[in-house]
């Protein structure tokens, strides 16, 4: 069972962000090799924080040594090499997969540049963040392609755009 909690902070507008985050996380996991987790009694927990660029900049500086905002940060709680050991009986029926943090101003600017709604772009960023929690990255071309394919499939399952149909220079 998937349990997604969303915390909305200013300047994010009111909305059903928790439902959006839950749908995005479910779609991401469904397209990964860990899709069976969705049917387990074990609770897979993900926290999503919607906050300001200033807050994300601080986190990015403190944890990644990059003193600038970014659109999404992921903080996995399960080491990638231990993801395969997660079972239906893990940790007394509960696994804290990790946290995802989205930066409002960056998300809004990127959504406008792509011609999509902020909600749709936030959905993409949450899908992207969940895949990072599942051990995926985009540091090498092959890994990036695999991750992008899962993102495309997850977003398509939600009836959303292909975020990689137009590449930025």
N, C-alpha and C positions, 0 to 999 in steps of 0.2 A: 504494500500500500504506500502510496506517495503522499507525503504531508508537506505542503509548501506554505510557508508563512511569508507575507509581504509587509514591510514597514515603509509607509509613505511619509516622506519628510518634505518640507518646503524646499524648493518651489514647485514640486510635482503637484498637479491639480488633483482634486478629489476624483475618485473613480473606483471601479472594482478591480484594482490592481492585483489583489490576491487571486481572483479567478483567472485573470490573464496570465499571471505567473504560473499557476497550477497547470493551465492548459499547455503553456510553452514547455514547462519542465516535463510533463507527461509525453508530449510529442517528441521531445529530444531523446528521452530514455527509450521510447518505443522504437526509434530509428537506430539505436545503438545495440551492441551485442548484449546489453543488460536489460533488454525489453521485458524479460520474464519477471524482473523485480516488481513491475506494476501489478502483478497478480498475487504477489506473496502477502502473507499476513504480517511479515516483518515491515515495520514502518521505516521508510526511507525519507529522512528529513532534509529539506533544503530551505534556507532562509534567503529572501531577496530584500535588499534595502534600496529604496529609490531615494536618492539624496542629491545634493548640489555638486557642481563641479569642484568647488572649494574643498568639500569633504573628500571627494574622490582623489583630488590632487594630493591631499595630505596622506591618504592611504597609499597611493601610488609612490609617493616619495619615501614613506616609511618602510614599505614592504618590497618595492621593486627598484628603489633608488632612482626613480625617474620623477623629477620635480615638475610635473605637468598633469593636467587632467587627462583622462582617457574615457572612452565610452562605457566600458564594462571591466570590472575586476572580478576574479573568481578566487576563492580561498578554500581549497579542498581540505577536508578533514580526514579523508582516507587516502593513504599513499597509493599512487597508481599501481604499484606492484602487489598491493593487497586487495584491490577491487575484485579480483577473481575469487578471493576467499570469502566474500560476502555470501551468506546463505540465508535460507528462510529462518534459521535459528540463530542468526548473528546477534551478539550483544543483547541478550534478553529481549529479542524482538524489535530492536531499534538500531538504526544506523544513521548517524548524522553525516550526510554526504558533504555538506559545506555551505558556504555563503557566497552570494553574488551581489555585487553593488553596481548600480547604474547611475551615471552622472546626467542630471537633467539637461543642462544647457547644451552639452555635447550631443546628447540624444536628439534634442529638438533641432539643432543645426543640421545634423546628419539626415534626419527625417526630411527636413525641408529640401536639402540638396538632392535627395533621392526621389522626391515627389511622393512620399508615402506618409501615412499618419504616424504620429508619435507612438500611438498604441501598437501599431504594426511593427515599427522599428524596435520598440522596447521588447516586443515578443521575440524578434530575431535576436536581440542581444541576450535575452534570458536563455534561449535555445543555445546560443553560442557559449554562454557561461556554464550551463549545465554540462555541455560536452567537455569543457575544461575540467569540471569537477569529476568527470568520468575518465580523466587521464589523457584526453586528446589535446593536441596543440597544432600550431600552424608554423612551426619554425623551419621545417623542411617542406619542399614542394609536394612530395607524396603524402605526407601527413596532413598538409593543408588541403589537398584535394579530397582526401578521405573525410576530413572534418566538414568541408564545404558540402560534400555530397549528402552527409547526414543532415546538415542544416537545411539544405534545399528540400529534402524529403520530409523533414519535420514541418517546415513551413507550408509545403504543398498540402500536407495532411490537414492543416488548419485553414486551407484556402487562401494562403498569403503568397506574396510575390517572391521571386527568386532574387535574393539580395546580391547575387554575384553575376547577374545578367549583363550589367554594365560595370566595367572596371574603371577605377579612378587612376589617373596618371600620378 
